Amino acid sequence: MFGLGWPEVAIIAVVAILIFGPKKIPELGGALGKTLRGFKEGMSEVDEEGDRELEE
């Protein structure tokens, strides 16, 4: 996981909770998930277009 161990992940989580607060963390996680999902869909569309161009 990007070369991070559990102690580093725990420190990042604690810092995130201190900065954003426990109520804001789920909202940020949902927004991040939607962003990553959109990025993956965009990348798959680019891959499909590239495949179609190679077939032609």
PDB file of N, CA, C and O in Angstrom:
ATOM      1  N   MET A   1       0.842  -1.179   0.000  1.00  0.00           N
ATOM      2  CA  MET A   1       0.000   0.000   0.000  1.00  0.00           C
ATOM      3  C   MET A   1       0.886   1.241   0.000  1.00  0.00           C
ATOM      4  O   MET A   1       0.987   1.928   1.016  1.00  0.00           O
ATOM      5  N   PHE A   2       1.517   1.530  -1.110  1.00  0.00           N
ATOM      6  CA  PHE A   2       2.367   2.695  -1.295  1.00  0.00           C
ATOM      7  C   PHE A   2       3.545   2.717  -0.326  1.00  0.00           C
ATOM      8  O   PHE A   2       4.080   3.786  -0.034  1.00  0.00           O
ATOM      9  N   GLY A   3       3.951   1.573   0.167  1.00  0.00           N
ATOM     10  CA  GLY A   3       5.081   1.512   1.075  1.00  0.00           C
ATOM     11  C   GLY A   3       4.767   2.006   2.476  1.00  0.00           C
ATOM     12  O   GLY A   3       5.681   2.268   3.258  1.00  0.00           O
ATOM     13  N   LEU A   4       3.482   2.138   2.808  1.00  0.00           N
ATOM     14  CA  LEU A   4       3.096   2.591   4.146  1.00  0.00           C
ATOM     15  C   LEU A   4       2.746   1.391   5.012  1.00  0.00           C
ATOM     16  O   LEU A   4       2.057   0.470   4.574  1.00  0.00           O
ATOM     17  N   GLY A   5       3.225   1.416   6.229  1.00  0.00           N
ATOM     18  CA  GLY A   5       2.870   0.391   7.185  1.00  0.00           C
ATOM     19  C   GLY A   5       1.681   0.840   8.016  1.00  0.00           C
ATOM     20  O   GLY A   5       1.204   1.966   7.878  1.00  0.00           O
ATOM     21  N   TRP A   6       1.205  -0.051   8.882  1.00  0.00           N
ATOM     22  CA  TRP A   6       0.048   0.279   9.713  1.00  0.00           C
ATOM     23  C   TRP A   6       0.289   1.456  10.648  1.00  0.00           C
ATOM     24  O   TRP A   6      -0.630   2.246  10.866  1.00  0.00           O
ATOM     25  N   PRO A   7       1.497   1.609  11.215  1.00  0.00           N
ATOM     26  CA  PRO A   7       1.708   2.782  12.075  1.00  0.00           C
ATOM     27  C   PRO A   7       1.558   4.105  11.312  1.00  0.00           C
ATOM     28  O   PRO A   7       0.993   5.068  11.830  1.00  0.00           O
ATOM     29  N   GLU A   8       2.065   4.138  10.086  1.00  0.00           N
ATOM     30  CA  GLU A   8       1.941   5.364   9.290  1.00  0.00           C
ATOM     31  C   GLU A   8       0.484   5.646   8.935  1.00  0.00           C
ATOM     32  O   GLU A   8       0.038   6.792   8.989  1.00  0.00           O
ATOM     33  N   VAL A   9      -0.258   4.599   8.572  1.00  0.00           N
ATOM     34  CA  VAL A   9      -1.679   4.758   8.233  1.00  0.00           C
ATOM     35  C   VAL A   9      -2.450   5.259   9.452  1.00  0.00           C
ATOM     36  O   VAL A   9      -3.324   6.116   9.318  1.00  0.00           O
ATOM     37  N   ALA A  10      -2.143   4.744  10.623  1.00  0.00           N
ATOM     38  CA  ALA A  10      -2.827   5.179  11.846  1.00  0.00           C
ATOM     39  C   ALA A  10      -2.531   6.651  12.132  1.00  0.00           C
ATOM     40  O   ALA A  10      -3.429   7.397  12.523  1.00  0.00           O
ATOM     41  N   ILE A  11      -1.289   7.071  11.942  1.00  0.00           N
ATOM     42  CA  ILE A  11      -0.932   8.472  12.173  1.00  0.00           C
ATOM     43  C   ILE A  11      -1.677   9.368  11.191  1.00  0.00           C
ATOM     44  O   ILE A  11      -2.190  10.416  11.582  1.00  0.00           O
ATOM     45  N   ILE A  12      -1.744   8.973   9.925  1.00  0.00           N
ATOM     46  CA  ILE A  12      -2.470   9.758   8.924  1.00  0.00           C
ATOM     47  C   ILE A  12      -3.945   9.851   9.291  1.00  0.00           C
ATOM     48  O   ILE A  12      -4.548  10.915   9.154  1.00  0.00           O
ATOM     49  N   ALA A  13      -4.533   8.752   9.756  1.00  0.00           N
ATOM     50  CA  ALA A  13      -5.944   8.761  10.153  1.00  0.00           C
ATOM     51  C   ALA A  13      -6.181   9.696  11.330  1.00  0.00           C
ATOM     52  O   ALA A  13      -7.158  10.445  11.334  1.00  0.00           O
ATOM     53  N   VAL A  14      -5.313   9.665  12.315  1.00  0.00           N
ATOM     54  CA  VAL A  14      -5.462  10.546  13.482  1.00  0.00           C
ATOM     55  C   VAL A  14      -5.338  12.008  13.065  1.00  0.00           C
ATOM     56  O   VAL A  14      -6.115  12.848  13.517  1.00  0.00           O
ATOM     57  N   VAL A  15      -4.376  12.314  12.217  1.00  0.00           N
ATOM     58  CA  VAL A  15      -4.204  13.689  11.749  1.00  0.00           C
ATOM     59  C   VAL A  15      -5.429  14.133  10.952  1.00  0.00           C
ATOM     60  O   VAL A  15      -5.880  15.268  11.105  1.00  0.00           O
ATOM     61  N   ALA A  16      -5.968  13.269  10.115  1.00  0.00           N
ATOM     62  CA  ALA A  16      -7.161  13.604   9.332  1.00  0.00           C
ATOM     63  C   ALA A  16      -8.343  13.882  10.247  1.00  0.00           C
ATOM     64  O   ALA A  16      -9.098  14.825  10.010  1.00  0.00           O
ATOM     65  N   ILE A  17      -8.515  13.082  11.282  1.00  0.00           N
ATOM     66  CA  ILE A  17      -9.608  13.307  12.227  1.00  0.00           C
ATOM     67  C   ILE A  17      -9.417  14.627  12.963  1.00  0.00           C
ATOM     68  O   ILE A  17     -10.382  15.357  13.188  1.00  0.00           O
ATOM     69  N   LEU A  18      -8.190  14.934  13.338  1.00  0.00           N
ATOM     70  CA  LEU A  18      -7.925  16.206  14.023  1.00  0.00           C
ATOM     71  C   LEU A  18      -8.182  17.410  13.120  1.00  0.00           C
ATOM     72  O   LEU A  18      -8.688  18.436  13.575  1.00  0.00           O
ATOM     73  N   ILE A  19      -7.832  17.280  11.843  1.00  0.00           N
ATOM     74  CA  ILE A  19      -7.997  18.407  10.922  1.00  0.00           C
ATOM     75  C   ILE A  19      -9.454  18.580  10.503  1.00  0.00           C
ATOM     76  O   ILE A  19      -9.986  19.688  10.567  1.00  0.00           O
ATOM     77  N   PHE A  20     -10.104  17.497  10.074  1.00  0.00           N
ATOM     78  CA  PHE A  20     -11.436  17.598   9.488  1.00  0.00           C
ATOM     79  C   PHE A  20     -12.562  17.314  10.473  1.00  0.00           C
ATOM     80  O   PHE A  20     -13.696  17.737  10.247  1.00  0.00           O
ATOM     81  N   GLY A  21     -12.274  16.615  11.547  1.00  0.00           N
ATOM     82  CA  GLY A  21     -13.312  16.255  12.500  1.00  0.00           C
ATOM     83  C   GLY A  21     -13.969  14.945  12.115  1.00  0.00           C
ATOM     84  O   GLY A  21     -14.003  14.588  10.937  1.00  0.00           O
ATOM     85  N   PRO A  22     -14.495  14.222  13.100  1.00  0.00           N
ATOM     86  CA  PRO A  22     -15.056  12.892  12.821  1.00  0.00           C
ATOM     87  C   PRO A  22     -16.321  12.927  11.969  1.00  0.00           C
ATOM     88  O   PRO A  22     -16.627  11.939  11.301  1.00  0.00           O
ATOM     89  N   LYS A  23     -17.062  14.027  11.970  1.00  0.00           N
ATOM     90  CA  LYS A  23     -18.300  14.091  11.192  1.00  0.00           C
ATOM     91  C   LYS A  23     -18.026  14.329   9.708  1.00  0.00           C
ATOM     92  O   LYS A  23     -18.827  13.925   8.865  1.00  0.00           O
ATOM     93  N   LYS A  24     -16.932  14.964   9.382  1.00  0.00           N
ATOM     94  CA  LYS A  24     -16.611  15.321   7.993  1.00  0.00           C
ATOM     95  C   LYS A  24     -15.895  14.181   7.258  1.00  0.00           C
ATOM     96  O   LYS A  24     -15.918  14.142   6.028  1.00  0.00           O
ATOM     97  N   ILE A  25     -15.270  13.269   7.975  1.00  0.00           N
ATOM     98  CA  ILE A  25     -14.483  12.200   7.357  1.00  0.00           C
ATOM     99  C   ILE A  25     -15.329  11.331   6.417  1.00  0.00           C
ATOM    100  O   ILE A  25     -14.876  11.069   5.303  1.00  0.00           O
ATOM    101  N   PRO A  26     -16.535  10.866   6.795  1.00  0.00           N
ATOM    102  CA  PRO A  26     -17.323  10.058   5.851  1.00  0.00           C
ATOM    103  C   PRO A  26     -17.691  10.814   4.572  1.00  0.00           C
ATOM    104  O   PRO A  26     -17.721  10.226   3.491  1.00  0.00           O
ATOM    105  N   GLU A  27     -17.967  12.097   4.690  1.00  0.00           N
ATOM    106  CA  GLU A  27     -18.273  12.892   3.501  1.00  0.00           C
ATOM    107  C   GLU A  27     -17.059  12.960   2.581  1.00  0.00           C
ATOM    108  O   GLU A  27     -17.186  12.823   1.364  1.00  0.00           O
ATOM    109  N   LEU A  28     -15.899  13.170   3.159  1.00  0.00           N
ATOM    110  CA  LEU A  28     -14.680  13.232   2.358  1.00  0.00           C
ATOM    111  C   LEU A  28     -14.375  11.888   1.709  1.00  0.00           C
ATOM    112  O   LEU A  28     -13.929  11.833   0.563  1.00  0.00           O
ATOM    113  N   GLY A  29     -14.616  10.809   2.442  1.00  0.00           N
ATOM    114  CA  GLY A  29     -14.403   9.469   1.880  1.00  0.00           C
ATOM    115  C   GLY A  29     -15.333   9.206   0.707  1.00  0.00           C
ATOM    116  O   GLY A  29     -14.915   8.652  -0.310  1.00  0.00           O
ATOM    117  N   GLY A  30     -16.586   9.601   0.845  1.00  0.00           N
ATOM    118  CA  GLY A  30     -17.536   9.424  -0.250  1.00  0.00           C
ATOM    119  C   GLY A  30     -17.150  10.232  -1.478  1.00  0.00           C
ATOM    120  O   GLY A  30     -17.234   9.744  -2.604  1.00  0.00           O
ATOM    121  N   ALA A  31     -16.727  11.464  -1.256  1.00  0.00           N
ATOM    122  CA  ALA A  31     -16.298  12.316  -2.370  1.00  0.00           C
ATOM    123  C   ALA A  31     -15.058  11.731  -3.052  1.00  0.00           C
ATOM    124  O   ALA A  31     -14.952  11.744  -4.278  1.00  0.00           O
ATOM    125  N   LEU A  32     -14.140  11.227  -2.260  1.00  0.00           N
ATOM    126  CA  LEU A  32     -12.940  10.618  -2.821  1.00  0.00           C
ATOM    127  C   LEU A  32     -13.296   9.378  -3.628  1.00  0.00           C
ATOM    128  O   LEU A  32     -12.747   9.159  -4.708  1.00  0.00           O
ATOM    129  N   GLY A  33     -14.210   8.567  -3.111  1.00  0.00           N
ATOM    130  CA  GLY A  33     -14.651   7.374  -3.834  1.00  0.00           C
ATOM    131  C   GLY A  33     -15.290   7.716  -5.169  1.00  0.00           C
ATOM    132  O   GLY A  33     -14.999   7.075  -6.179  1.00  0.00           O
ATOM    133  N   LYS A  34     -16.162   8.726  -5.183  1.00  0.00           N
ATOM    134  CA  LYS A  34     -16.804   9.147  -6.429  1.00  0.00           C
ATOM    135  C   LYS A  34     -15.768   9.666  -7.427  1.00  0.00           C
ATOM    136  O   LYS A  34     -15.852   9.392  -8.624  1.00  0.00           O
ATOM    137  N   THR A  35     -14.802  10.411  -6.922  1.00  0.00           N
ATOM    138  CA  THR A  35     -13.760  10.945  -7.796  1.00  0.00           C
ATOM    139  C   THR A  35     -12.937   9.825  -8.407  1.00  0.00           C
ATOM    140  O   THR A  35     -12.669   9.835  -9.608  1.00  0.00           O
ATOM    141  N   LEU A  36     -12.531   8.858  -7.589  1.00  0.00           N
ATOM    142  CA  LEU A  36     -11.741   7.735  -8.103  1.00  0.00           C
ATOM    143  C   LEU A  36     -12.551   6.898  -9.084  1.00  0.00           C
ATOM    144  O   LEU A  36     -12.015   6.441 -10.093  1.00  0.00           O
ATOM    145  N   ARG A  37     -13.839   6.690  -8.802  1.00  0.00           N
ATOM    146  CA  ARG A  37     -14.699   5.933  -9.699  1.00  0.00           C
ATOM    147  C   ARG A  37     -14.798   6.636 -11.061  1.00  0.00           C
ATOM    148  O   ARG A  37     -14.697   5.989 -12.103  1.00  0.00           O
ATOM    149  N   GLY A  38     -14.994   7.948 -11.047  1.00  0.00           N
ATOM    150  CA  GLY A  38     -15.050   8.707 -12.293  1.00  0.00           C
ATOM    151  C   GLY A  38     -13.744   8.648 -13.057  1.00  0.00           C
ATOM    152  O   GLY A  38     -13.740   8.546 -14.284  1.00  0.00           O
ATOM    153  N   PHE A  39     -12.640   8.711 -12.338  1.00  0.00           N
ATOM    154  CA  PHE A  39     -11.328   8.627 -12.972  1.00  0.00           C
ATOM    155  C   PHE A  39     -11.138   7.269 -13.640  1.00  0.00           C
ATOM    156  O   PHE A  39     -10.647   7.193 -14.767  1.00  0.00           O
ATOM    157  N   LYS A  40     -11.527   6.192 -12.946  1.00  0.00           N
ATOM    158  CA  LYS A  40     -11.387   4.853 -13.509  1.00  0.00           C
ATOM    159  C   LYS A  40     -12.267   4.686 -14.739  1.00  0.00           C
ATOM    160  O   LYS A  40     -11.845   4.078 -15.722  1.00  0.00           O
ATOM    161  N   GLU A  41     -13.499   5.224 -14.698  1.00  0.00           N
ATOM    162  CA  GLU A  41     -14.390   5.139 -15.850  1.00  0.00           C
ATOM    163  C   GLU A  41     -13.799   5.910 -17.029  1.00  0.00           C
ATOM    164  O   GLU A  41     -13.850   5.441 -18.166  1.00  0.00           O
ATOM    165  N   GLY A  42     -13.246   7.074 -16.766  1.00  0.00           N
ATOM    166  CA  GLY A  42     -12.613   7.854 -17.825  1.00  0.00           C
ATOM    167  C   GLY A  42     -11.431   7.133 -18.440  1.00  0.00           C
ATOM    168  O   GLY A  42     -11.247   7.153 -19.657  1.00  0.00           O
ATOM    169  N   MET A  43     -10.635   6.497 -17.604  1.00  0.00           N
ATOM    170  CA  MET A  43      -9.481   5.761 -18.115  1.00  0.00           C
ATOM    171  C   MET A  43      -9.916   4.566 -18.951  1.00  0.00           C
ATOM    172  O   MET A  43      -9.290   4.268 -19.967  1.00  0.00           O
ATOM    173  N   SER A  44     -10.981   3.876 -18.541  1.00  0.00           N
ATOM    174  CA  SER A  44     -11.450   2.734 -19.322  1.00  0.00           C
ATOM    175  C   SER A  44     -12.014   3.204 -20.662  1.00  0.00           C
ATOM    176  O   SER A  44     -11.871   2.500 -21.661  1.00  0.00           O
ATOM    177  N   GLU A  45     -12.652   4.381 -20.708  1.00  0.00           N
ATOM    178  CA  GLU A  45     -13.141   4.923 -21.972  1.00  0.00           C
ATOM    179  C   GLU A  45     -11.972   5.233 -22.906  1.00  0.00           C
ATOM    180  O   GLU A  45     -12.041   4.967 -24.106  1.00  0.00           O
ATOM    181  N   VAL A  46     -10.913   5.792 -22.355  1.00  0.00           N
ATOM    182  CA  VAL A  46      -9.734   6.096 -23.170  1.00  0.00           C
ATOM    183  C   VAL A  46      -9.130   4.803 -23.706  1.00  0.00           C
ATOM    184  O   VAL A  46      -8.716   4.748 -24.864  1.00  0.00           O
ATOM    185  N   ASP A  47      -9.074   3.764 -22.878  1.00  0.00           N
ATOM    186  CA  ASP A  47      -8.542   2.474 -23.324  1.00  0.00           C
ATOM    187  C   ASP A  47      -9.397   1.891 -24.439  1.00  0.00           C
ATOM    188  O   ASP A  47      -8.863   1.365 -25.415  1.00  0.00           O
ATOM    189  N   GLU A  48     -10.726   1.977 -24.306  1.00  0.00           N
ATOM    190  CA  GLU A  48     -11.621   1.449 -25.334  1.00  0.00           C
ATOM    191  C   GLU A  48     -11.452   2.207 -26.644  1.00  0.00           C
ATOM    192  O   GLU A  48     -11.448   1.598 -27.713  1.00  0.00           O
ATOM    193  N   GLU A  49     -11.311   3.528 -26.575  1.00  0.00           N
ATOM    194  CA  GLU A  49     -11.115   4.322 -27.788  1.00  0.00           C
ATOM    195  C   GLU A  49      -9.801   3.952 -28.454  1.00  0.00           C
ATOM    196  O   GLU A  49      -9.727   3.861 -29.679  1.00  0.00           O
ATOM    197  N   GLY A  50      -8.780   3.742 -27.666  1.00  0.00           N
ATOM    198  CA  GLY A  50      -7.481   3.334 -28.221  1.00  0.00           C
ATOM    199  C   GLY A  50      -7.559   1.984 -28.891  1.00  0.00           C
ATOM    200  O   GLY A  50      -6.960   1.780 -29.947  1.00  0.00           O
ATOM    201  N   ASP A  51      -8.294   1.050 -28.287  1.00  0.00           N
ATOM    202  CA  ASP A  51      -8.467  -0.280 -28.876  1.00  0.00           C
ATOM    203  C   ASP A  51      -9.208  -0.184 -30.199  1.00  0.00           C
ATOM    204  O   ASP A  51      -8.854  -0.862 -31.163  1.00  0.00           O
ATOM    205  N   ARG A  52     -10.246   0.665 -30.246  1.00  0.00           N
ATOM    206  CA  ARG A  52     -11.021   0.824 -31.482  1.00  0.00           C
ATOM    207  C   ARG A  52     -10.149   1.415 -32.588  1.00  0.00           C
ATOM    208  O   ARG A  52     -10.242   0.997 -33.742  1.00  0.00           O
ATOM    209  N   GLU A  53      -9.308   2.378 -32.242  1.00  0.00           N
ATOM    210  CA  GLU A  53      -8.435   2.979 -33.246  1.00  0.00           C
ATOM    211  C   GLU A  53      -7.411   1.977 -33.755  1.00  0.00           C
ATOM    212  O   GLU A  53      -7.062   2.000 -34.935  1.00  0.00           O
ATOM    213  N   LEU A  54      -6.930   1.106 -32.895  1.00  0.00           N
ATOM    214  CA  LEU A  54      -5.964   0.101 -33.328  1.00  0.00           C
ATOM    215  C   LEU A  54      -6.609  -0.927 -34.257  1.00  0.00           C
ATOM    216  O   LEU A  54      -5.962  -1.433 -35.174  1.00  0.00           O
ATOM    217  N   GLU A  55      -7.888  -1.234 -34.016  1.00  0.00           N
ATOM    218  CA  GLU A  55      -8.585  -2.214 -34.852  1.00  0.00           C
ATOM    219  C   GLU A  55      -8.834  -1.668 -36.251  1.00  0.00           C
ATOM    220  O   GLU A  55      -8.896  -2.434 -37.212  1.00  0.00           O
ATOM    221  N   GLU A  56      -8.978  -0.355 -36.375  1.00  0.00           N
ATOM    222  CA  GLU A  56      -9.270   0.248 -37.684  1.00  0.00           C
ATOM    223  C   GLU A  56      -8.055   0.390 -38.487  1.00  0.00           C
ATOM    224  O   GLU A  56      -8.114   0.878 -39.615  1.00  0.00           O
TER     225      GLU A  56
END
